[in-house]
Amino acid sequence: MLGLVGLGLAGCGTRARSQAVAGQAVTGQAPAAGDGLGVLARSRGISFGTAVQGELLGRDPVYAAAVTAEAQLLVPEWEAKWDALQPREGEFDFGPLGIVASFAQAQRKQLRGHALVWHQAMPDWLAPALAEGPARARAVMAAHVEGVLGATQPVIRDWDVVNEVLANPPGSRFTEQTPARGIFRDTPWLRALGPDYIELALRLARERDRTLRLTLNDYGLEGDTPWAEQKRQAMLSLVRALLAARCPLDAVGLQAHLQVDEPFRPEPLAGFIQALRGMGLSVLITELDVREGANLPPGLEARDAVVAAYVQQVVGTALAAGCRTVLTWGLSDRDSWLLRDPDVVRRDGQQHRGHPLDAEFRRKAMWQALARSFAGG
Ligand code: 9MR
């Protein structure tokens, strides 16, 4: 069995567990015959992947088989967040991430990291430590970047270094309306260090790992609404300021947690992606999934067709504008946060069908829409 040693994750964790699933046979049924989305995408120079839950990879062969069949690129849904990696100050735990990394290595999948600095998934000790003042906040960030990148450097070559730094403009569809400080979300990091915390994280990451792809990841950037446009402009001004300060930055991740009720037009999204690419950055779709609308059409087929049409517009637009990486936030409707998060669950007794595979891991219209988008159709 491939252990954590082979992944460079050993020795860095005080409680690193070696229950990796790498050598375990993937005995579950593949979702269907034929090439998976990852293979289809790769034939067009596109990288397709998904968020995974290590716990399911370890105990659910059908889930593991679907990931193996469909994705070329994996991102841990939880296992690389701060509360997973440094639950107590100075005590790193790479056990859960090691499970995902071992699976990725055994199945020859690439792995990206999510998320080094974020205002959620913070362990209990972190916000009070940041509140002790800027010097302490800088030291805490530096120790986390050092500890994490030191361990993951051999296997993770792309990290969401800073996640969700932009405020939700007034009038946005998000229930989470954190107070803003200018374009920035008000977070413990911002309160400790001001907006400079973004630059600090990027610089620390580049210093620790010269060739790592540094990605800035955020949501609510895709639609054709005044607030989405404001958020796009905020991202462009942030990126311009970072680059003007010669801050290292390689990519912007568009989470693309889509909602079919939100107006969409190709031009604003395409223009935004082209502007980022014009500044030398790559653009990734990092967390694609879809919330269905308030009024569902009758029948699953009709519902799935609405989701698929929306996905094809957004993903088709992004690919045509030069995006070359697409990840969904989970593959199937069975395991998604869309079924668990109280802010996004449906209240009509139905469940969102916002993933390429249904709850029984059968390919549905969204799968076809992605396949067509990759083929340029
Ligand atoms: O899907 C993730 C959920 O299971 C976790 O409880 C939550 C907090 O760690 O994070 C969810 O993933 C989020 C991602 O990390 C950042 N963008 C929004 C995603 C959905 O909330």
Residues whose N, C-alpha, C, O or C-beta is under 5 A from the ligand:
A	BS01	9MR	E77 A121 W337
